[in-house]
């Protein structure tokens, strides 16, 4: 793993990748971008990691009181992984996890006042980060990228279902 990180750090940013077929280029760059975004993101917040922040964001988008499974579905991770992230956020005082009174199998995610304070603390710097990240990208290019990402997500979900179907029938 460390060897791989060293190779990434030593990679020439001026490397000419123009000869790579667009599909393979996008596949590789989306993966590399996600890794770089997490690396940068882990240095943005004092209180939480980038993954914990993404879980908090998912929970806040789905308020009031989404289930752990709903947040996991939005974020694109397993219930078990989301539960671990949310337990850490609960330890940090940013969320509370409570059993659903109507369905005891479900655990609900509620934001605490500390989550609101966290949002206020990082509101300005988050906006600046987003402005810098999307600098020079037109609204039309963003809309096109959104369509491509949505279609890739649908295709990936279909592939996952087919793999699960094949495993179930084996």
N, C-alpha and C positions, 0 to 999 in steps of 0.2 A: 504494500500500500504506500509506504513512504517513497519507494522508488518511483511509483506512478505519480505521486504528488510532485516529486522533484522534476520529473520529466515535464509535467504541466507548467511548473514554474519557469523552466528553462526554455519552453517553447517560444519560437520566434513569432512575435505578434505581426510581423510583416510577411509571414509565410503566405505564398500565393496559393490560394485554394480555389481559384477560378475554374480549374479544370475538373472539379468534382461535380458529378451530376447533382442537380438541385435537390432531389429527394434525399440523397445521402448526406449532402451538406446540411440541410435543415435538420435531419435526424441527429446528426452529430452535434450540431450547434445548439439545438434545444437541450440536449443532455449536458453539454459543457456549460451552457448558460445557467441551467438550474444549479449546477455545482458551484459556479462562480457567485450566483446570487445568494446561495446559502452561506458561502464563505464571507462575502461582504456583509450580509444580513446579521451574521453572528456577532459582528462588531458594532451594530447599530444600537442595540438596546442593552442597558446595564442589567436589567432584571431578568430577562428571558432570552432564550435562544431563538433563532429564526423560525425553527419548526414550532416552538411553543407559541411564538407570535402568530404564526399562520393558523394554528388551532384556535387561538383567542379571536383572531379575525373571523374565522369561520363561525365560531359561536356567536359573535356579535352580529354578524349578518343575519343569522337565523333567529334572533331573539323575537319574542320572549320564550325562554326556556326550551331550547331544542334538546333532543335526546343525543347521547353520545354517538349513536349510529348515524343520526342525521348530520352531525358535524363531520364525522369520518367520511360520509358520502360526499359532502361538499368539498372537503379538502383532498379527497382521493387517497385515503389510507384505510387500513383495517380498523375494526372496532377496538382490537387489543392495543394497537399503536396509539390510537386516539385516546383511549382510556389512560394510558401511561402519561401522555403529554398533558392531559387535563388534570391528572393527579398532581403533577408538578406545578401546574398553574394554581391548583387549589392550595398547595403548600405555600405558594408565594402570595396567597390571599387575593388572587385576581378572579377566581371563579369559585362557586360552590356546586358540589355534585349532590343531588338529592333524588331519592327514589320517587318515581311518579306515583301519586296517591291513587290514581285510577288504573295503573298497570305496573305492578311492583317489579316486573321484569325490566322495565325501562329506567335508565338513570338520566335525569335532566340536568342541563348545564345552565347555571344562572350566573350572570355577571355580578360582581360585587362593586361597591363604591370605589374600591382600589382600582378596578379596571377602568372606570371613568377617569380617575386621576391619571392613570397610565396613558390613556388616550390623549388627555389634555397636555400632558408632559411632552409627548412626541408628535403632537398634531402639526406644528410648524415644520419641524425637521422632516417628517414624513412627506409633507407636501413638497418640500424642496427636493427630497430624494426622487419623488415621482417626476417632478419637472425636469430634473437632470437626466433621469433614466430615459425619458421619452423625448428629449430635446432633438429637434430636427426631423421628427417623424410627423408627417401630415395626418390629418383626420382621415383622409381616404386610405392611406397606408395602414393606419390603425384598424379601420373597419375591415380591410382585406385580410390583415393578419388575424383578426378575431374570427373571421369566417374559416380561415385555414385551420386555426387551432381548434375550433369547435368541431370541424369535420375530422381532424386527426383524433380528437377525444372520442367521438362516436365510433370511428373505425377501431380504435384501441379497445373500447368496451366490447365491440362485436367480436374481436379476436379473443379477448378474455373469456367471453361466453362460450365460444367455440372450443377453446382449450378445456374449459370446465366440463362441457358436454362430452368431449372425447374422453376425459379422465373418468367421468361417471359411467360411461359405457364400457370402459376397459375392465 
